[in-house]
Amino acid sequence: MTFPYDTAEHLKTEEDIVFYIEAVLEDGDPNLVRDTIGVVARARAMTQVARELGLPREALFRMIAAEGNPDADTVVSVLRALGRQRTIEPAIAPTH
């Protein structure tokens, strides 16, 4: 027997959310990034996130749906609404 699993139910703290987003961004799969925005938005209250973005709730749902295709500006806006920013770090530490 299998049970439904919803990652959003396991994102209890801001630290959980940060680690989850960082892991997904490291992977770099655009579909996974889109899905992660939806998971985190559900964990944080979709209506609140949509309001912070200045979007109707339905527009946010369409954007993160499987057939949605958010552009980079949208991803950055959603991450900001979730209280996150993306920083760029070297993959390998420079040697001196």
C-alpha atoms as an extended CHARMM CRD file, in Angstrom:
* protein
*
        96  EXT
         1         1  MET       CA              0.0000000000        0.0000000000        0.0000000000  PROA      1               0.0000000000
         2         2  THR       CA              1.2530000000        3.4630000000       -0.8420000000  PROA      2               0.0000000000
         3         3  PHE       CA              0.3430000000        6.7490000000        0.7250000000  PROA      3               0.0000000000
         4         4  PRO       CA              0.2680000000       10.1750000000       -0.8970000000  PROA      4               0.0000000000
         5         5  TYR       CA              3.3110000000       12.2830000000       -0.0870000000  PROA      5               0.0000000000
         6         6  ASP       CA              3.2940000000       16.0520000000       -0.0460000000  PROA      6               0.0000000000
         7         7  THR       CA              6.6470000000       17.7130000000        0.5520000000  PROA      7               0.0000000000
         8         8  ALA       CA              4.8690000000       20.9180000000        1.6180000000  PROA      8               0.0000000000
         9         9  GLU       CA              3.7110000000       19.1580000000        4.7820000000  PROA      9               0.0000000000
        10        10  HSD       CA              7.3480000000       18.6370000000        5.7850000000  PROA      10              0.0000000000
        11        11  LEU       CA              8.4900000000       22.2300000000        5.3230000000  PROA      11              0.0000000000
        12        12  LYS       CA              7.8300000000       23.3360000000        8.8880000000  PROA      12              0.0000000000
        13        13  THR       CA             10.4610000000       26.0420000000        9.3530000000  PROA      13              0.0000000000
        14        14  GLU       CA             12.0690000000       28.7620000000        7.2780000000  PROA      14              0.0000000000
        15        15  GLU       CA             15.3030000000       26.7700000000        7.4640000000  PROA      15              0.0000000000
        16        16  ASP       CA             13.5330000000       23.7330000000        5.9480000000  PROA      16              0.0000000000
        17        17  ILE       CA             12.3410000000       25.9320000000        3.0750000000  PROA      17              0.0000000000
        18        18  VAL       CA             15.7990000000       27.4330000000        2.4970000000  PROA      18              0.0000000000
        19        19  PHE       CA             17.5040000000       24.0280000000        2.3660000000  PROA      19              0.0000000000
        20        20  TYR       CA             14.8260000000       22.6580000000        0.0410000000  PROA      20              0.0000000000
        21        21  ILE       CA             15.0720000000       25.5800000000       -2.4010000000  PROA      21              0.0000000000
        22        22  GLU       CA             18.8820000000       25.4900000000       -2.3590000000  PROA      22              0.0000000000
        23        23  ALA       CA             18.9380000000       21.7740000000       -3.1250000000  PROA      23              0.0000000000
        24        24  VAL       CA             16.5630000000       22.1900000000       -6.0510000000  PROA      24              0.0000000000
        25        25  LEU       CA             18.4160000000       25.1750000000       -7.4770000000  PROA      25              0.0000000000
        26        26  GLU       CA             21.6630000000       23.1970000000       -7.3040000000  PROA      26              0.0000000000
        27        27  ASP       CA             20.0260000000       20.4760000000       -9.3970000000  PROA      27              0.0000000000
        28        28  GLY       CA             19.0500000000       23.0960000000      -11.9880000000  PROA      28              0.0000000000
        29        29  ASP       CA             16.1180000000       21.2130000000      -13.5540000000  PROA      29              0.0000000000
        30        30  PRO       CA             13.6390000000       23.9420000000      -14.6560000000  PROA      30              0.0000000000
        31        31  ASN       CA             10.6530000000       21.6330000000      -14.1450000000  PROA      31              0.0000000000
        32        32  LEU       CA             11.7860000000       20.8340000000      -10.6330000000  PROA      32              0.0000000000
        33        33  VAL       CA             12.2730000000       24.5460000000       -9.8940000000  PROA      33              0.0000000000
        34        34  ARG       CA              8.7060000000       25.2200000000      -11.0740000000  PROA      34              0.0000000000
        35        35  ASP       CA              7.3800000000       22.3680000000       -8.9270000000  PROA      35              0.0000000000
        36        36  THR       CA              9.3730000000       23.5580000000       -5.9320000000  PROA      36              0.0000000000
        37        37  ILE       CA              7.8640000000       27.0240000000       -6.1420000000  PROA      37              0.0000000000
        38        38  GLY       CA              4.4570000000       25.3870000000       -5.9130000000  PROA      38              0.0000000000
        39        39  VAL       CA              5.4750000000       23.1980000000       -2.9680000000  PROA      39              0.0000000000
        40        40  VAL       CA              6.9220000000       26.1190000000       -1.0330000000  PROA      40              0.0000000000
        41        41  ALA       CA              3.9760000000       28.3600000000       -1.9050000000  PROA      41              0.0000000000
        42        42  ARG       CA              1.5920000000       25.6950000000       -0.5590000000  PROA      42              0.0000000000
        43        43  ALA       CA              3.6760000000       25.4190000000        2.5910000000  PROA      43              0.0000000000
        44        44  ARG       CA              3.5470000000       29.2010000000        3.0350000000  PROA      44              0.0000000000
        45        45  ALA       CA             -0.0870000000       29.7830000000        1.9260000000  PROA      45              0.0000000000
        46        46  MET       CA             -0.6970000000       30.1310000000       -1.7880000000  PROA      46              0.0000000000
        47        47  THR       CA             -3.1310000000       33.0400000000       -1.4100000000  PROA      47              0.0000000000
        48        48  GLN       CA             -0.5840000000       35.0890000000        0.5400000000  PROA      48              0.0000000000
        49        49  VAL       CA              2.1600000000       34.4280000000       -2.0090000000  PROA      49              0.0000000000
        50        50  ALA       CA             -0.1500000000       35.3890000000       -4.8940000000  PROA      50              0.0000000000
        51        51  ARG       CA             -1.1330000000       38.5970000000       -3.0800000000  PROA      51              0.0000000000
        52        52  GLU       CA              2.5490000000       39.4820000000       -2.5160000000  PROA      52              0.0000000000
        53        53  LEU       CA              3.1490000000       38.9690000000       -6.2350000000  PROA      53              0.0000000000
        54        54  GLY       CA              0.1360000000       41.0820000000       -7.1520000000  PROA      54              0.0000000000
        55        55  LEU       CA             -1.4300000000       38.1220000000       -8.9750000000  PROA      55              0.0000000000
        56        56  PRO       CA             -4.7830000000       36.4310000000       -8.6810000000  PROA      56              0.0000000000
        57        57  ARG       CA             -4.3900000000       33.1000000000       -6.8860000000  PROA      57              0.0000000000
        58        58  GLU       CA             -5.5220000000       31.2580000000      -10.0290000000  PROA      58              0.0000000000
        59        59  ALA       CA             -2.7240000000       32.8810000000      -12.0730000000  PROA      59              0.0000000000
        60        60  LEU       CA             -0.1390000000       31.5670000000       -9.6150000000  PROA      60              0.0000000000
        61        61  PHE       CA             -1.6630000000       28.0900000000       -9.8480000000  PROA      61              0.0000000000
        62        62  ARG       CA             -1.5290000000       28.2010000000      -13.6630000000  PROA      62              0.0000000000
        63        63  MET       CA              2.0750000000       29.3720000000      -13.5880000000  PROA      63              0.0000000000
        64        64  ILE       CA              3.2450000000       26.4710000000      -11.4190000000  PROA      64              0.0000000000
        65        65  ALA       CA              1.0630000000       23.8410000000      -13.0770000000  PROA      65              0.0000000000
        66        66  ALA       CA              2.7900000000       21.0320000000      -14.9730000000  PROA      66              0.0000000000
        67        67  GLU       CA              2.0380000000       22.7530000000      -18.2820000000  PROA      67              0.0000000000
        68        68  GLY       CA              3.1070000000       26.1520000000      -16.9260000000  PROA      68              0.0000000000
        69        69  ASN       CA              6.3910000000       27.6320000000      -17.9880000000  PROA      69              0.0000000000
        70        70  PRO       CA              7.4780000000       30.4520000000      -15.6840000000  PROA      70              0.0000000000
        71        71  ASP       CA             10.2980000000       32.6020000000      -17.0010000000  PROA      71              0.0000000000
        72        72  ALA       CA             13.3460000000       33.6260000000      -14.9570000000  PROA      72              0.0000000000
        73        73  ASP       CA             11.7340000000       36.9270000000      -13.8870000000  PROA      73              0.0000000000
        74        74  THR       CA              8.7240000000       35.0470000000      -12.5540000000  PROA      74              0.0000000000
        75        75  VAL       CA             10.8920000000       32.5900000000      -10.6410000000  PROA      75              0.0000000000
        76        76  VAL       CA             12.8560000000       35.4370000000       -9.0490000000  PROA      76              0.0000000000
        77        77  SER       CA              9.6250000000       37.2880000000       -8.1740000000  PROA      77              0.0000000000
        78        78  VAL       CA              8.1330000000       34.2130000000       -6.5530000000  PROA      78              0.0000000000
        79        79  LEU       CA             11.3100000000       33.5330000000       -4.5750000000  PROA      79              0.0000000000
        80        80  ARG       CA             11.2810000000       37.1540000000       -3.3620000000  PROA      80              0.0000000000
        81        81  ALA       CA              7.6390000000       36.8260000000       -2.3360000000  PROA      81              0.0000000000
        82        82  LEU       CA              8.6550000000       33.7380000000       -0.3980000000  PROA      82              0.0000000000
        83        83  GLY       CA             11.3420000000       35.7980000000        1.3010000000  PROA      83              0.0000000000
        84        84  ARG       CA             14.2410000000       34.2730000000       -0.6120000000  PROA      84              0.0000000000
        85        85  GLN       CA             16.9370000000       35.5540000000       -2.8900000000  PROA      85              0.0000000000
        86        86  ARG       CA             19.2480000000       33.5760000000       -5.0900000000  PROA      86              0.0000000000
        87        87  THR       CA             22.9700000000       34.1360000000       -4.8170000000  PROA      87              0.0000000000
        88        88  ILE       CA             25.6310000000       32.8720000000       -7.1440000000  PROA      88              0.0000000000
        89        89  GLU       CA             28.5390000000       30.9970000000       -5.6110000000  PROA      89              0.0000000000
        90        90  PRO       CA             31.4650000000       29.2170000000       -7.2260000000  PROA      90              0.0000000000
        91        91  ALA       CA             30.9520000000       25.4980000000       -7.6060000000  PROA      91              0.0000000000
        92        92  ILE       CA             34.6070000000       24.9090000000       -6.7500000000  PROA      92              0.0000000000
        93        93  ALA       CA             36.5040000000       27.0340000000       -4.2640000000  PROA      93              0.0000000000
        94        94  PRO       CA             39.3950000000       28.9170000000       -5.8860000000  PROA      94              0.0000000000
        95        95  THR       CA             42.8750000000       27.7090000000       -4.9600000000  PROA      95              0.0000000000
        96        96  HSD       CA             45.6040000000       30.2050000000       -4.2140000000  PROA      96              0.0000000000
